[in-house]
């Protein structure tokens, strides 16, 4: 007689508890336990991301490793911990939240699948992509036969072959885009090719995933399969017919930069959830409903941009990590036991790497790509990410992949993605960019008839009015002309909108510099285009997308490529309502110092106190008082050359104040440093420039010159205070001469120099903006270099005045 056994199912968890004082444990209730799980996941993954950041690893690596550590492979080996924090009955809630986050992510920001971009990829990219998919997919099918004969016996053959093939052949767009941006490869030929190839790869991956889901859910009845196919096709057609008119109507009613009506946001999110419900009801995975609605219906525009801003941080920062962690929680490395299992892991890793790298490299070589670039492209295409984890989770949920197979493929994805950046860095070692040969690296020049080129940098729209007013005041005469390159500094963060910006920048042939014939709804671009039409200044807006620790490389490369005479950087502090300066971002300070050290042209740091007010000043209304504090030296001469050019504008009144040591105390109260002595050659150049200025004064009533004799640092400071009623101070960063040596050089901001620090300290009350200028020198003085190095040591002190 057969024995009968009954399995007692665990009782469902209630949502909320009555509190510990009534004897309830918070970990026995769904809401409290979910909060503990989420907090634990976020803390651990952020710590791991910080630890892995020096290795330039994407955050998905930290999130998967975090899940593995929290799961049965590491901490979960302690059954008390596992049953308390991640009991089996709580995983349904966690998986629901994780899939909910995936649903929103695919709808809002997973935009790399652009059907319109496929025809722009070219035949070479198409051939490379197909080869890079076909070989690993074929090898994956062969590997699946080995797995079915060993650790995956009894699984359905068709779906298992497809799932294995997809797992070994796809490439992760967000991970690849971030690696390319961090390694400064986006603007290279291999970067362009990689972005084109991965676009085709994504199309193939999603088509194959849809096929795998269909096969894994198909029953033996052909009639049911036909119904699923027909209903899925009908859903797509319904979206294509009814969706675009509705969303286009919403987009037209949302102006750029204006708040979006809550009704439209709620309606869009409801449509996304309804689409997911419909596809799940049909028998296709719910994520395809959101995905189809996003790719085929919702296009770029003000409405979609506002929608991303509203929801992105919650989805990317909270829900999406749960999806990666849930994958790690399902991974039990302990199931990989014995020589056979570990040998299969090695086989899967080798098959994936060999198929992807060799397939891509060989076809790239046949397409006449250089060997180094072909090999690097192969390694880049071997990155894994969200799509593969989606494939694995769906396969595991549908019983196609068992625990051991799932663990092996997750470890393969971790390994292949982890090695990508180190190998690419070692393989791709470009020679240092040779300095572009061009003459005009400074504002001061003998031939002043040539066009002046300036690169202005900004990181927020708050500084745009001052920047535009400074450009307007710098235009000089119409005959000479001024060309300005306005660089928007965007940090490449883990936010998906940063990856979205990278993708948009790659759509057109010119990666960062905007092509004039392409319309752009970007608010900043519109501002500069409007200003260009209203003035006689040629402005080219551009975007630099980099991590902040390497942003200076983009700035310097942009200045080199456009042959500019000066780079103007924003100061890392901004003015508060009470007039004091407060630090916005300390990493901007580091960026400024690196540019000062390595730039191959003159550099200016602009301390913004609202030059000309908060709005653009028209040419006819410009009425600025500009004061130059001249002590001597090459930086002061550069500031004077800039001020002289500004004085050519009819609305600029220039006052040049020269400071000289009173003969009665020369060599006495003013202490001289032998290494910093004001050289006769420097004095001669100063006198020559001042003689030329005095000659111009006779022809221009808007320029005034005065000399002041000073006896000590206190007297110098008082004279400077007497000229505080102006709109803009122009000063050199490292002034020379006996007078400036007496000033206190100890400061929190050595990148501004002694004068810049004096004009920005809290004791110096003024509403004037300050432009601190450093002239380009082939070799900087040791004092200038030491000042920046000393600043690195004191950068943590006293960030705000």
C-alpha positions in Angstrom: 0.0 0.0 0.0 1.5 3.3 -1.1 2.1 5.8 1.7 0.6 9.2 1.4 2.3 12.3 2.6 1.0 15.8 2.9 3.1 18.9 2.6 2.1 21.7 4.8 2.3 25.1 3.0 3.6 28.0 5.0 0.9 30.4 6.1 0.7 33.6 4.1 2.4 36.7 5.7 0.2 39.5 6.9 1.1 43.0 5.7 1.6 44.9 9.0 2.3 44.0 12.6 0.8 45.3 15.9 4.2 46.2 17.2 6.9 44.6 19.4 5.1 45.6 22.6 2.2 43.3 21.7 4.6 40.4 21.0 4.8 40.7 17.2 8.2 40.4 15.5 8.5 42.8 12.6 10.3 40.2 10.5 7.1 38.1 10.5 5.2 40.6 8.5 5.5 41.4 4.8 5.9 45.2 5.0 8.4 45.4 7.8 10.5 42.5 6.3 10.4 44.1 2.8 11.8 47.4 4.3 14.6 45.5 6.1 15.4 43.6 2.9 15.5 46.7 0.7 17.6 48.7 3.2 20.1 45.8 3.5 20.3 45.4 -0.3 20.9 49.1 -0.9 23.5 49.5 1.8 25.5 46.4 0.7 25.3 47.2 -3.1 26.4 50.8 -2.6 29.3 49.7 -0.5 30.3 47.1 -3.1 30.0 49.7 -5.9 32.3 52.0 -4.0 34.8 49.2 -3.5 34.7 48.2 -7.1 34.8 51.8 -8.5 38.6 52.0 -8.8 38.3 49.0 -11.1 35.8 50.9 -13.2 33.2 48.2 -12.8 29.5 49.0 -13.6 27.1 49.0 -10.7 25.3 45.9 -12.0 28.4 43.9 -11.0 28.1 45.1 -7.4 24.4 44.4 -7.4 24.7 40.9 -8.6 27.6 40.2 -6.2 25.5 41.7 -3.4 22.7 39.3 -4.1 25.0 36.3 -4.2 26.5 37.4 -0.9 23.1 37.8 0.7 21.8 34.5 -0.7 22.4 30.9 -0.1 26.0 31.1 -1.5 27.4 33.1 1.4 25.4 34.6 4.3 22.5 32.3 3.5 24.5 29.3 4.5 23.5 30.3 8.0 19.9 29.0 8.1 18.9 31.2 11.0 19.8 34.3 9.0 18.2 33.0 5.8 14.9 32.1 7.5 14.8 35.4 9.4 15.8 37.9 6.6 15.0 36.0 3.4 12.4 33.3 4.2 11.0 31.5 1.2 7.5 32.9 1.8 8.9 36.5 1.5 10.6 36.0 -1.9 7.3 36.4 -3.7 6.9 39.9 -2.4 10.6 40.7 -3.3 10.3 39.2 -6.8 7.1 41.2 -7.4 8.8 44.5 -6.4 11.8 43.5 -8.5 9.7 42.8 -11.6 7.7 45.9 -11.0 10.9 47.9 -11.1 12.0 46.1 -14.3 8.7 46.9 -15.9 9.1 50.6 -15.2 12.7 50.6 -16.2 12.1 49.1 -19.6 9.2 51.6 -20.2 11.1 54.7 -19.1 14.8 54.5 -19.8 15.8 51.3 -21.6 15.8 53.1 -24.9 18.7 51.7 -26.8 16.5 49.8 -29.2 15.8 52.5 -31.7 14.1 51.1 -34.8 14.9 54.3 -36.7 18.6 54.0 -36.0 19.0 50.6 -37.6 19.2 51.9 -41.1 22.0 54.2 -40.1 24.3 51.5 -38.8 25.8 50.5 -42.2 26.6 47.2 -43.8 29.9 46.8 -41.9 28.2 47.1 -38.5 25.4 44.7 -39.6 27.8 42.0 -40.8 29.9 42.3 -37.6 26.8 42.2 -35.4 25.4 39.1 -37.1 28.7 37.3 -36.9 29.1 38.3 -33.2 25.6 36.8 -32.5 25.7 33.7 -34.8 28.9 32.1 -33.6 28.3 32.3 -29.8 24.6 31.4 -30.4 25.7 28.3 -32.3 28.2 27.4 -29.7 25.6 28.0 -27.0 23.3 25.4 -28.6 26.2 22.9 -28.7 27.0 23.7 -25.0 23.3 23.2 -24.1 23.5 19.6 -25.5 26.4 18.9 -23.1 24.4 20.4 -20.2 21.3 18.5 -21.0 23.3 15.3 -20.9 24.7 16.0 -17.5 23.2 18.6 -15.1 20.0 19.6 -17.0 18.4 16.3 -17.8 14.7 16.3 -18.5 14.3 19.9 -19.5 12.4 20.9 -22.6 14.9 20.8 -25.5 13.7 23.7 -27.7 13.3 26.4 -25.1 16.6 25.3 -23.4 18.5 25.6 -26.6 17.2 29.1 -27.2 17.8 30.3 -23.7 21.4 29.1 -23.7 22.0 30.6 -27.1 20.7 34.0 -26.0 22.6 33.9 -22.8 25.9 33.5 -24.6 25.3 35.8 -27.5 23.8 39.0 -26.3 25.5 42.3 -25.3 24.4 44.8 -22.6 24.0 48.3 -24.1 24.0 50.3 -20.8 27.1 48.6 -19.6 28.9 49.0 -22.9 27.9 52.6 -23.2 29.2 53.4 -19.8 32.5 51.6 -20.4 33.0 53.5 -23.7 32.2 56.8 -22.1 34.5 56.2 -19.1 37.4 55.1 -21.3 36.9 58.1 -23.7 36.2 55.8 -26.6 32.8 57.2 -27.7 34.4 59.6 -30.2 36.7 56.9 -31.7 36.1 54.7 -34.7 35.8 51.6 -32.5 33.4 53.4 -30.2 31.1 54.3 -33.1 31.3 50.8 -34.4 30.6 49.3 -31.0 27.5 51.5 -30.5 26.2 50.6 -34.0 26.8 46.9 -33.5 25.1 46.7 -30.1 22.0 48.4 -31.5 21.6 45.5 -34.0 22.5 43.0 -31.2 19.7 44.3 -29.1 17.1 43.9 -31.8 18.2 40.3 -32.3 18.2 39.7 -28.5 14.7 40.9 -27.9 13.4 38.9 -30.9 15.1 35.8 -29.6 13.8 36.4 -26.1 10.2 36.7 -27.4 10.7 33.4 -29.2 12.1 31.7 -26.1 9.2 32.9 -24.0 6.8 31.8 -26.6 8.4 28.3 -26.8 8.7 27.9 -23.0 5.0 28.7 -22.6 3.6 26.9 -25.6 1.4 23.9 -24.9 1.0 20.8 -26.9 -2.1 22.2 -28.5 -1.3 24.1 -31.7 -4.6 26.0 -31.4 -3.4 27.7 -28.2 -0.2 28.6 -29.9 -2.1 30.2 -32.7 -4.3 32.1 -30.3 -1.2 33.5 -28.5 0.4 34.5 -31.7 -2.7 36.2 -33.0 -3.5 38.0 -29.8 0.1 39.2 -29.5 0.0 40.6 -33.1 -3.3 42.2 -32.4 -1.9 43.9 -29.3 1.1 45.3 -31.3 -1.3 46.6 -34.0 -3.6 48.2 -31.4 -0.6 50.1 -29.9 0.6 51.2 -33.3 -2.8 52.5 -34.4 -4.1 54.1 -31.2 -1.0 55.0 -29.2 0.9 57.6 -31.3 -2.1 60.1 -31.7 -2.7 60.1 -28.0 0.9 60.5 -26.9 1.6 63.1 -29.6 -1.3 65.1 -28.3 0.1 64.9 -24.8 3.5 65.9 -26.0 2.2 69.0 -27.8 0.5 70.2 -24.6 3.8 70.0 -22.6 6.2 72.8 -23.3 9.9 72.3 -22.8 10.9 73.2 -19.2 7.3 73.6 -18.0 5.7 71.3 -15.3 3.8 68.3 -16.7 0.2 67.9 -15.8 -0.2 65.1 -13.3 -3.1 63.7 -15.3 -0.9 62.9 -18.2 1.8 61.2 -16.1 -0.8 59.1 -14.3 -2.5 58.2 -17.6 0.8 57.1 -19.2 1.8 55.0 -16.2 -1.7 53.4 -16.2 -1.3 52.6 -19.9 2.1 51.0 -19.2 0.6 48.8 -16.4 -2.4 47.9 -18.6 -0.1 46.9 -21.5 1.9 44.6 -19.1 -1.3 43.1 -17.8 -2.6 42.4 -21.4 0.6 40.7 -22.5 0.8 38.6 -19.3 -2.8 37.6 -19.8 -2.1 36.6 -23.4 0.7 34.3 -22.2 3.6 36.6 -23.1 5.7 38.1 -20.3 4.4 41.4 -18.8 7.6 43.2 -19.6 6.8 42.9 -23.3 3.7 45.0 -22.9 5.7 47.9 -21.4 8.5 47.4 -23.9 6.3 47.4 -27.0 4.5 50.5 -25.7 7.8 52.3 -25.2 9.6 51.4 -28.4 6.7 51.6 -30.9 4.6 54.4 -29.4 6.3 56.8 -26.9 8.9 59.0 -28.7 11.4 61.5 -27.4 10.0 64.9 -26.5 9.4 67.3 -23.6 6.7 65.0 -22.1 8.8 61.9 -22.1 11.8 63.8 -20.7 9.7 65.1 -17.8 8.3 61.7 -17.2 11.8 60.2 -16.9 12.9 62.9 -14.4 9.9 62.2 -12.2 10.3 58.5 -11.9 13.9 57.6 -12.9 15.6 57.9 -9.5 13.0 55.8 -7.7 13.1 53.1 -10.4 16.9 53.1 -11.0 17.9 53.7 -7.4 15.5 51.5 -5.5 13.5 49.0 -7.6 16.0 48.0 -10.3 18.8 47.0 -7.8 16.2 44.6 -6.3 15.9 42.9 -9.6 19.7 42.3 -9.9 19.8 41.3 -6.2 16.9 38.9 -6.6 19.0 37.2 -9.4 21.9 36.9 -7.0 19.6 35.5 -4.3 18.5 32.7 -6.7 22.1 31.9 -7.4 23.4 29.1 -5.2 27.1 28.5 -5.9 27.0 25.5 -3.6 25.1 23.7 -6.3 28.2 23.7 -8.4 29.9 20.7 -6.9 32.5 18.3 -8.2 34.9 18.4 -11.1 32.2 17.9 -13.6 30.2 21.0 -12.5 33.2 23.2 -12.4 34.4 21.9 -15.7 31.0 22.8 -17.2 31.4 26.4 -15.7 34.7 26.7 -17.5 33.2 25.3 -20.7 30.3 27.9 -20.6 32.7 30.8 -19.9 35.1 29.6 -22.6 32.3 29.1 -25.1 30.8 32.6 -24.4 34.2 34.4 -24.6 35.5 32.4 -27.6 32.3 32.8 -29.6 31.7 36.4 -28.9 35.4 37.6 -29.1 36.6 35.4 -31.9 33.5 35.8 -34.0 33.5 39.6 -33.7 37.2 39.9 -34.1 37.5 37.7 -37.2 34.7 39.4 -39.1 36.0 42.8 -38.1 39.4 41.9 -39.5 37.7 40.8 -42.7 36.0 44.2 -42.8 39.6 45.7 -42.8 39.5 47.0 -39.2 42.9 47.4 -37.5 43.9 44.4 -35.4 44.0 46.3 -32.1 40.5 47.8 -32.7 39.1 44.5 -33.9 40.3 42.6 -30.8 39.0 45.4 -28.5 35.6 45.4 -30.2 35.4 41.7 -29.6 36.0 42.1 -25.8 33.5 45.1 -25.7 30.8 42.9 -27.3 31.3 40.3 -24.5 29.7 42.5 -21.8 26.5 41.2 -20.2 23.8 43.0 -18.2 20.1 43.5 -17.8 18.8 41.6 -20.9 20.7 38.5 -20.0 19.5 38.5 -16.4 16.0 38.9 -17.7 16.5 35.9 -19.9 17.9 33.9 -17.0 15.1 34.8 -14.6 12.4 34.1 -17.1 14.0 30.8 -17.9 14.3 29.8 -14.2 10.7 30.9 -13.4 9.4 28.8 -16.3 11.4 25.7 -15.3 13.7 25.8 -18.3 16.9 26.4 -16.2 17.5 24.6 -12.9 19.4 25.9 -10.0 22.8 24.6 -11.1 22.5 25.8 -14.7 21.2 29.2 -13.5 24.2 29.6 -11.1 26.7 28.7 -13.9 25.3 31.2 -16.4 25.1 34.0 -13.7 28.8 33.4 -12.8 29.7 33.5 -16.5 27.9 36.8 -16.9 29.8 38.2 -13.9 33.1 37.0 -15.2 32.8 38.2 -18.8 31.6 41.7 -17.7 34.2 42.0 -15.0 37.1 41.4 -17.3 36.0 43.7 -20.0 37.3 47.0 -18.7 40.7 45.8 -17.5 41.4 43.9 -20.8 40.2 46.8 -23.0 42.5 49.2 -21.0 45.4 46.8 -21.5 44.7 46.2 -25.2 43.9 49.8 -26.2 46.8 51.9 -25.4 46.5 55.0 -27.6 49.5 57.2 -27.9 49.2 60.5 -26.0 47.5 63.0 -28.2 50.0 65.2 -29.8 49.5 68.9 -29.1 47.7 70.4 -32.0 49.9 73.0 -33.6 48.2 76.4 -33.6 49.5 79.9 -32.9 46.9 81.7 -30.9 46.9 80.0 -27.5 46.5 83.2 -25.5 44.3 86.3 -25.7 47.4 88.5 -25.9 48.9 88.4 -29.3 50.7 90.6 -31.8 48.2 90.2 -34.6 44.8 91.2 -33.0 42.9 91.1 -36.3 42.4 87.3 -36.1 39.2 85.7 -34.8 39.2 85.0 -31.0 38.1 81.5 -30.0 37.0 80.8 -26.4 35.7 77.6 -24.8 33.2 78.4 -22.0 32.2 75.6 -19.6 29.1 75.3 -17.4 27.4 72.6 -15.4 24.0 74.2 -14.6 21.7 76.6 -16.2 22.1 78.9 -13.2 25.4 80.3 -14.6 24.1 80.8 -18.1 23.1 84.5 -17.7 26.5 85.5 -16.4 28.2 83.4 -19.0 26.2 84.9 -21.9 26.8 88.5 -20.6 30.5 87.9 -20.4 30.5 86.5 -23.9 28.6 89.6 -25.1 31.1 91.9 -23.4 34.0 90.0 -24.9 33.0 90.2 -28.5 35.2 93.2 -29.3 34.7 94.8 -32.7 32.5 93.2 -35.4 35.4 93.0 -37.8 37.6 90.8 -35.5 34.8 88.5 -34.5 34.4 86.0 -31.6 33.7 82.3 -31.8 32.5 80.7 -28.6 32.3 77.0 -27.9 29.8 76.5 -25.0 30.5 73.1 -23.3 27.8 71.7 -21.0 29.5 69.5 -18.4 27.4 66.4 -17.7 28.5 63.9 -15.2 28.3 60.3 -16.4 26.6 58.8 -13.4 24.8 55.5 -12.8 21.5 57.3 -13.7 20.0 55.9 -16.8 19.3 59.3 -18.2 23.1 59.8 -18.4 23.3 56.7 -20.6 20.3 58.0 -22.5 22.3 61.2 -23.2 25.3 59.1 -24.4 23.0 57.2 -26.8 21.4 60.4 -28.2 24.9 61.9 -28.7 25.9 58.9 -30.8 22.8 59.0 -33.1 24.4 61.6 -35.4 27.9 61.3 -36.9 29.3 64.1 -34.7 29.3 62.7 -31.2 29.3 65.7 -29.0 29.5 68.9 -31.1 26.0 69.8 -32.3 25.4 69.8 -36.1 23.7 73.0 -37.2 21.3 71.3 -39.5 19.9 69.1 -36.8 17.1 70.6 -34.8 17.4 70.2 -31.0 14.7 70.8 -28.4 17.3 71.0 -25.6 16.7 74.1 -23.5 20.3 75.1 -23.3 20.9 74.8 -27.1 17.8 76.9 -27.7 19.2 79.6 -25.4 22.5 79.8 -27.3 20.9 79.7 -30.7 18.6 82.6 -29.7 21.6 84.5 -28.4 23.6 83.9 -31.6 20.8 85.3 -33.7 20.5 88.4 -31.6 24.3 89.1 -31.4 27.3 89.0 -33.7 28.9 86.1 -31.9 29.2 82.6 -33.4 28.3 80.0 -30.7 28.6 76.3 -31.0 27.0 74.4 -28.1 28.5 71.1 -27.1 28.1 68.4 -24.4 30.9 66.6 -22.5 29.7 63.4 -20.8 32.3 61.9 -18.5 32.9 60.9 -14.9 33.9 64.0 -12.9 37.4 62.6 -12.2 38.2 62.6 -15.9 36.1 65.5 -17.1 39.2 67.7 -17.5 40.3 65.4 -20.4 37.2 66.3 -22.4 37.7 70.0 -21.7 41.3 70.0 -22.7 40.7 67.8 -25.8 37.8 70.1 -26.8 40.0 73.2 -26.5 42.7 71.4 -28.5 40.4 70.3 -31.3 38.8 73.7 -31.7 42.1 75.7 -31.3 40.8 78.0 -28.7 42.8 80.8 -27.0 41.2 80.5 -23.6 39.1 78.1 -21.5 36.6 79.7 -19.0 35.7 77.5 -16.2 33.0 78.0 -13.5 34.1 78.4 -9.9 33.1 75.6 -7.6 31.3 78.0 -5.3 28.1 80.0 -5.9 26.7 83.0 -4.3 24.0 82.7 -1.6 21.3 85.1 -0.9 23.3 86.8 1.8 26.2 87.4 -0.6 28.5 84.7 0.7 29.9 82.0 -1.4 29.1 78.3 -0.7 30.6 75.2 -2.2 28.3 73.5 -4.7 30.4 70.4 -5.7 33.9 69.8 -4.5 34.8 67.7 -7.5 34.5 70.8 -9.7 37.4 72.2 -7.7 39.5 69.2 -8.6 38.5 69.5 -12.2 39.5 73.2 -12.4 42.9 72.4 -10.9 43.6 69.6 -13.4 42.6 71.9 -16.3 45.0 74.6 -15.0 47.8 72.1 -14.8 47.4 70.5 -18.2 45.6 72.9 -20.5 47.5 74.0 -23.7 45.9 77.4 -23.8 45.1 80.2 -21.3 42.5 79.4 -18.6 40.1 81.6 -16.7 38.0 80.8 -13.6 34.8 82.8 -13.4 33.5 83.6 -9.9 29.8 84.3 -10.6 28.1 87.1 -8.6 25.5 87.9 -11.3 27.3 89.8 -14.0 24.6 92.0 -15.6 21.8 90.6 -13.4 19.9 87.3 -13.9 19.0 88.0 -17.5 20.7 88.5 -20.8 21.7 92.1 -21.5 21.2 93.3 -25.1 24.1 94.9 -26.9 22.6 98.4 -26.7 22.1 98.2 -23.0 25.5 96.9 -21.9 27.0 99.2 -19.3 29.7 97.4 -17.3 32.5 98.7 -15.3 35.5 96.3 -15.6 38.5 96.8 -13.2 41.9 95.2 -13.9 44.2 94.9 -10.9 47.7 94.9 -12.4 50.8 93.9 -10.4 53.0 92.4 -13.1 53.8 89.1 -14.8 52.5 86.9 -17.6 49.1 86.2 -16.0 48.4 89.9 -15.3 49.4 90.7 -18.9 46.9 88.1 -20.2 44.2 89.7 -18.0 45.1 93.1 -19.4 44.9 91.8 -22.9 41.4 90.3 -22.3 40.3 93.6 -20.7 41.6 95.6 -23.6 39.6 93.5 -26.0 36.5 94.0 -23.8 37.1 97.8 -23.8 36.4 97.8 -27.6 32.7 97.2 -26.8 31.0 100.6 -26.6 29.2 99.6 -23.3 32.4 98.7 -21.4 34.2 101.1 -19.2 37.7 99.8 -18.3 39.8 100.9 -15.4 43.3 99.6 -15.2 44.8 100.0 -11.7 48.6 99.4 -11.4 50.2 98.8 -8.1 53.8 99.8 -7.5 56.0 99.7 -4.4 56.6 103.1 -2.8 60.3 103.9 -3.4 60.6 104.8 0.3 60.1 101.2 1.4 61.3 99.2 -1.6 63.4 96.3 -0.4 62.5 97.1 3.2 59.0 96.2 4.5 58.3 94.1 1.4 60.0 90.8 1.7 61.3 89.3 -1.5 61.7 85.6 -2.3 64.7 85.0 -4.5 63.0 82.3 -6.5 60.1 84.6 -7.3 61.9 87.8 -8.0 60.3 90.0 -10.6 62.7 89.4 -13.5 63.9 92.3 -15.7 62.5 90.5 -18.7 59.1 90.4 -17.1 59.3 94.0 -16.2 60.2 94.9 -19.8 57.2 93.0 -21.2 54.9 94.7 -18.7 56.2 98.2 -19.6 55.9 97.4 -23.3 52.2 96.4 -22.9 51.4 99.3 -20.6 53.0 101.7 -23.2 50.7 100.3 -25.8 47.7 100.7 -23.4 48.5 104.3 -22.7 48.6 104.9 -26.5 45.1 103.4 -26.8 43.8 105.5 -24.0 44.3 108.6 -26.0 41.9 107.3 -28.6 39.3 105.7 -26.3 37.6 107.6 -23.5 36.2 104.4 -22.0 39.6 103.3 -20.8 41.3 104.8 -17.8 44.6 104.1 -16.2 45.9 104.9 -12.7 49.0 104.1 -10.7 49.1 103.6 -6.9 52.1 103.5 -4.7 51.8 101.1 -1.8 53.9 100.5 1.3 52.5 97.3 2.7 49.9 94.5 2.2 47.3 96.4 4.3 47.6 99.5 2.1 47.3 97.3 -1.0 44.1 95.7 0.4 42.6 99.1 1.2 43.3 100.4 -2.3 41.6 97.3 -3.8 38.6 97.9 -1.6 38.3 101.4 -2.9 37.6 99.9 -6.4 35.0 97.3 -5.3 32.1 99.2 -7.0 32.4 97.6 -10.4 30.8 94.7 -12.3 33.8 92.6 -13.0 37.3 92.2 -11.7 40.0 90.9 -14.0 43.1 89.6 -12.2 46.0 87.3 -12.9 46.2 84.0 -11.0 49.9 84.2 -10.2 50.8 87.9 -10.3 54.4 88.8 -10.0 56.4 91.7 -8.5 57.3 93.0 -5.0 53.8 94.1 -4.1 51.9 90.9 -4.5 54.6 88.9 -2.6 53.6 90.7 0.6 50.0 89.4 0.3 48.9 86.4 2.3 49.2 83.3 0.0 47.6 80.9 2.4 44.1 80.1 1.1 41.5 77.5 0.7 41.3 78.0 -3.1 44.9 78.2 -4.5 43.5 77.9 -8.0 42.4 81.5 -7.7 45.8 82.8 -6.6 46.3 85.5 -3.8 44.3 88.2 -5.6 41.4 85.9 -6.5 41.2 84.7 -2.9 41.2 88.2 -1.6 38.3 89.2 -3.9 36.2 86.2 -2.9 36.8 86.1 0.8 33.9 86.8 3.2 35.7 89.9 4.5 35.8 91.6 1.1 32.3 92.9 0.4 31.5 93.4 -3.2 28.9 92.4 -5.8 31.4 92.2 -8.6 32.1 88.9 -10.4 35.7 87.9 -10.7 37.6 86.4 -13.7 41.0 84.9 -12.6 43.2 84.4 -15.6 46.2 82.1 -16.2 48.2 82.7 -19.3 49.4 79.7 -21.3 53.1 78.8 -20.7 55.0 76.0 -22.3 56.5 75.5 -18.9 54.8 76.8 -15.8 56.8 78.2 -12.9 57.4 76.0 -9.9 55.5 78.4 -7.7 52.4 78.0 -9.9 52.7 74.2 -9.9 53.3 74.0 -6.1 50.2 76.2 -5.4 47.9 73.6 -7.1 49.6 70.7 -5.4 49.3 72.4 -2.1 45.7 72.9 -2.8 45.2 69.1 -3.2 46.4 68.8 0.4 44.2 71.4 1.9 41.1 70.8 -0.2 39.0 69.5 2.7 39.3 72.6 4.7 36.7 75.3 5.0 34.6 74.8 1.9 32.4 77.9 2.4 33.2 81.4 3.6 
